[in-house]
Amino acid sequence: MRFAGPRLAAADDELVPVKLRRGGRILGGSLSWEKPQPLAGFSRESPFAGMPVPNDVTVTRQVLAEPDTGLAERTWATLADGTPLVTAVRRGKGVVVLFHVTADTRWSDLPISGAFVDMLRRVVNLSGTIASSEPAAEQTTREVLPPSRVLDGFGAFQAPPPTARPVAANYSGRAKSDNPPGFYGPPEGLLAVNTLVPADRLAPLDVAPLHARIEGYRQSEPLDLRGPILLAALGLLFIDALVVFWLAGGIYRLMPRRRVAAALAIGVGLGVAAALGGTTQSRADQASDAFAMKATLETHLAYVVTGNSEADNISKTGLAGLTLYLAQRTALEGGEPIGLDLERDELAFFPLIYWPIVPNAAKPSARR
């Protein structure tokens, strides 16, 4: 099997299946009016017969064959314009196959397509299957078939291992370690190698030397679970009905009226107490929210109210002057100072808190 190239296009070579023209042919170049050619099909007599024609393969350069009367029967594959892509001829005990493009992507993108792999595989499968002048029995004995697909221990087909060896074309024995069971040879002429031959017979296992006990496979009756499942469903349905009845107030309607009245009075009393407590708590919450809004909407300096009017006025006046000074020196626009009650007000809102210490001041509680 040969591939074309610049040297083959520029020289005379006799080890080719057809006579070639010098120089080759360039398709799709800057000095050529012709476009790259796709594949057209495969000859019925070629080993590529039956393969799908790839529609994504184009040829930009090839070596041309001289037209003669025997060119058609030597052509295995052609381009869309009818020029040969693969030619072959039998010589002696072999076949000379020529691809009219290179084996790389310089002249065509056929070598990087999946069809190229199938074409090479089919050409290789021809080895050892070409007819010769030897007697048929001797020729069959000499022919060998490589493993194609073999069976593993689970009966599944897989690729042959590296240790698998070819078998003769007339092999009829059983599978061995070197020849595992499976198919051997090309796809169009597979030979099956089996684990057993027709003369083999299976004998029962003798367990007496093994001191083993033979027991039959025990088959038990299926367990009927329809009754327990139905009872469980009815129980869940009853529980669901009780929950719905209780949520709808049906249980309270079954209670005596006195108990209902007492329960209603207790509920009303609890509601009133909760409302009064909620009102007091709501007022406290409103006052706390108002203080938080006032402290956060504008930056304030704060001081702790001591109860001494003179000390509190000094604290307020001093912080007011500090706020004015900060407004003149920085971009801060602070509000008026706020007096704080340590037992009631939140301290986290203020960047600066001044706490004057006066005689006889009450000590803060442990909570603060």
Buried (B, 14 or more C-beta within 10 A) or exposed (E): BBBBBBEBBEEEEEEBBBEBEEEBBBBBEEEEEEEBBBBBBBBEEBBBEEBEEBEEBBBBBBBBBEEEEEBEEBBBBBBBEEBBBBBBBEEEEEBBBBBBBBBEEEBBBBBEBEBBEBBBEBBEBBBBBBEBEEEEEEBEEEBBBBBBBBBEEEEEEEEBEEEBBBBBBEBEEBBEEEBBBBBBBBBEEEBEBBEEEEEEEEEEEEEEEEEEEEEEEEEEEEEEEEEEEEEEEEEEEEEEEEEEEEEEEEEEEEEEEEEEEEEEEEEEEEEEEEEEEEEEEEEEEEEEEEBBEEBEEEBBBBBBBBEBEEBBEBBBEBBBEBBEEBEEEEEEEBEEBBBBEBEEBEEEBBEBBBBBEEEEBEEEEEEE
